[in-house]
Amino acid sequence: MDVTPLRFKGGNLEILDQTRLPREEVWLTLETREDVWEAIHWLKVRGAPAIGVAAAYGLFVAVRYLEETDKDAFIAAFRETRDYLNSSRPTAVNLSWALERMEACLEAQRHRTVAQIKEALLAEAQAIHREDEEACRKLGENGLSLLSPGMGLLTHCNAGALAASRYGTALAPIHLGQSMGYGFKVFAGETRPLLQGARLTAWELQKAGVDVTLICDNMAASVMKNGWVDAVLTGCDRLAANGDGANKIGTSGLAILAKEFGVPFYMFVPTSTIDRNAATGADIPIEQRRGDEVHRLWYARDMAPAGIGVYNPAFDVTEAKYITAIVTERGIVRPPYEEGLRELFG
Ligand code: MRU
């Protein structure tokens, strides 16, 4: 599985523009802080772990040509850029998590020269990238232990290789199972309004040779009722300490349906996505996006009357009581989550 959403190559930060998929594969070079902010905000690079990795490299790229003689000015510019990038999207905690790691790196190196600090910042971004890839690999192994060959699986949005450094989170066990001949039958919800399921998951799984069927979001109850779904697998953008998890809008409805139909609901959460400062889902900021994404963006013509009011939250919170297990790179956590998640961090 060679799909990756970004690479740091020849000193350049390059991202695969996900707004152009599945029609064309276009790589963009991000050179300025504005490039990075816009790429994250407009979902050219998206998915919680990928946003974190892109922001870490982006912060380095944005400060790397700054003057080296005045260290205080460099540190002030670094912090201003960090805050600016942190404002690009609010829900995925990986963004602030990665930027805080870069800040901690700067703090640890501040006695050194600016040139040395810059080197350390690049090394830190590369470590975040490497560690994310390794976490996704382990999520795949841990997730696969919950599944059996031939299962029908339902997923939502894109929690695949496109959303992380490699393999993905919720799609990692599907990719791993595919390489081992598991023969999963996957249903991908299209994921209104931005269609990450149709544009990205369907593309990524088809490319990997997985048996994938696209459904509209409102068909989930039907496929479950037909007995075609043995497990629901989703990613997460921010998990609270009590196990409530924010993920793409529509996820909580799937979890409620899964409970009704007796189907296990697994949320895939690298520890970089756990926000221990959020006590419950009520503490998670939910991104609100432009109304025209709902009725205009993907259509040749407007699909609603002019002047219509639109409510467009990009995420919802799935309450812990609907989650059968939380899969992390450190292990699988079962309820009660508060205790299990605390143990994960020792
Ligand atoms: O708005 P997006 O496309 O960034 O939303 C992404 C999701 O909701 C994913 O499911 C989540 O980031 C977990 S992905 C590894």
Residues whose N, C-alpha, C, O or C-beta is under 5 A from the ligand:
A	BS01	MRU	R46 G47 A48 P49 H156 C157 N158 A159 A163 T169 Q196 G235 C236 D237 N247 K248
